[in-house]
Amino acid sequence: MTNFKYYKISKTKKIRYLCNYYKKNLYIVFLHGFMSDLEGEKPKVFLKYAKKNKLGFLAIEYSGHGKSSGEFTKGNISKWTSDTRVLIKNIIKKNDFVLIGSSMGSWISLNQFKYFKKQIKGFLGIGSAPEFLEKIMWKKFTKKMKAETKKNGVYNLKHGGYEYPITYQLIKDGKKNKILHKKIDLQIPVTMIHGSKDTTVPVSFSRKVLKLFINAKKKLVAIKNGDHSLFNKKLQKKIIRELDLIF
């Protein structure tokens, strides 16, 4: 059974997380995707890897996701970035760490560099989707969909068997969190893993992320015929091998 914990940010806000404590060791910080949670395979696989390699581990479930408190429709990139910053600051404290961002988690990861530049020792992106709200989602909305979103404050988007309540405040907040024009000057390993058949987020997004890093040891791993989730058993081993190279 997975041993989840809760961190109380305020009287009304609790964030669920998964952790493996090590006082002075390097940590892995895993950040999940949009409308995802910590019940999936990725956090469990990375926790197992951390334990095997005597590394600290932290996976965060943003507010409005999974079992964390809050309504999803009231969340946005700024709030989820803040949730992440608070938990890193209070749980990892002064330890160094490597970020693993899945899809939207890569955007949240990139936002952490302004707070923890000295502590971040590597970054692994899986199907990275920075600025996806405007560049993928809003861009594909028809005039009618945009008008409904603005009028009602929310649009229920059906995609891949799921329904996503996309709020107008979420779209507007995404514009405030533009990251792809910024440069990050760090000599760290940065690996982007992306499926060549990803129909949700194009491989070009991972290429854009790599361009942000000026002096990093950069690498793009394009998975032939890979989709957006990139996490069957065979791919798990490939991703773990890339993680080994970072450490």
TIGU-38154 format. One record per residue (C-alpha): x, y, z. Coordinates in steps of 0.05 Angstrom, whole numbers, plus 5000, padded with zeros to 4 digits. Example, Ala and Ser with C-alpha at 12.3 -4.5 7.8 and 13.67 -1.06 7.14 Angstrom:
<sites>
524649105156;527349795143;
</sites>
This chain:
<sites>
500050005000;502650694981;503951125042;501151805023;501852405069;498553085072;501753765080;497354315109;498654965072;492955345106;486755205147;482955015084;488554735040;491854055045;496553784992;497453034985;504552794972;508952184969;515652215003;522051825019;526152215070;533652265068;536852795109;542752995066;541852605002;539952834932;532452824919;527952664860;521953124854;516452844810;511053314783;504953014748;500753264690;494253634680;488353314716;492852734736;494452494807;499252054847;495451404836;498851264769;504950854752;510051414744;510551644818;510950914842;516350734792;520551344810;519551234885;522050514876;528050784838;529551294892;529350764947;533750294908;538950844897;538351144968;535651794941;530452244973;523752284937;517952764934;511752724889;506553274896;499053264880;497053984864;490754284896;484354074861;487753434836;486852734864;485852734940;488853424952;483853944976;480854484932;476654514869;480054374803;476354954769;479355444819;486455214805;491455484755;498855464737;500556014788;497155634845;500054954826;506955264820;506055564889;503754894919;510054574891;514655124916;511755084987;512654324991;519654334963;521654885012;518654535073;520053805057;526453795017;529054425052;536354545033;537553884997;539353874924;534353544876;533053314805;526253494774;522053004734;516153344700;510752964663;506953374611;504353994649;509153784705;514854024661;511754724659;511054714735;518254464739;520855034695;517355524742;521355254801;528055474772;526956194795;526255954867;531155374872;536455504819;542255314865;538954664888;536654384821;541853894795;538153604735;531553594697;528053034661;521753194620;516752674596;512152924540;513553634563;507854134554;509754844576;504855374555;500054834529;493855214553;494655764501;499055434448;495054774443;488354824479;485955544468;488855554398;484454964378;478155254409;473055484357;470156184362;463855874392;467855494445;471756124463;465356534468;462256004514;468455984558;468456734566;460956774578;460356194628;467356214656;468355484638;468055004579;467554244588;472453974537;471653254516;478252924497;480552204495;474651934535;475452464590;472053124604;476353714624;473054334655;477154884624;476055544659;477356224629;481456434690;485955824677;487256044606;488656764627;493256534683;497056094633;498856724594;501857024658;506356414664;509956444597;516556104604;518955934533;522256614522;526556574585;533756304588;536355864644;543955884653;545655254691;550854714677;546254124692;543853514653;537153654618;533753074582;527153124545;523552474528;517952524478;513752044436;514352144360;506951964354;504652424411;498152714384;496853124447;503353524452;508053564392;515553394400;517054124384;515154304456;520953884483;525654214433;523354894457;524854694529;531954484510;533155164477;531855514544;538055204575;544355564555;550055154585;546554514602;548453814579;542253744534;539053134503;532552984465;530252254466;524852164414;521051504426;519251194360;511651094356;511051334429;504551674450;503552214504;503451774566;510051414550;509650914606;508750194586;513749694618;518749744561;518750504562;519350514638;526150164631;528350654577;526351254620;529950954681;536250864638;535951614620;535051774694;541251364710;545251794662;542952424699;545352144765;
</sites>
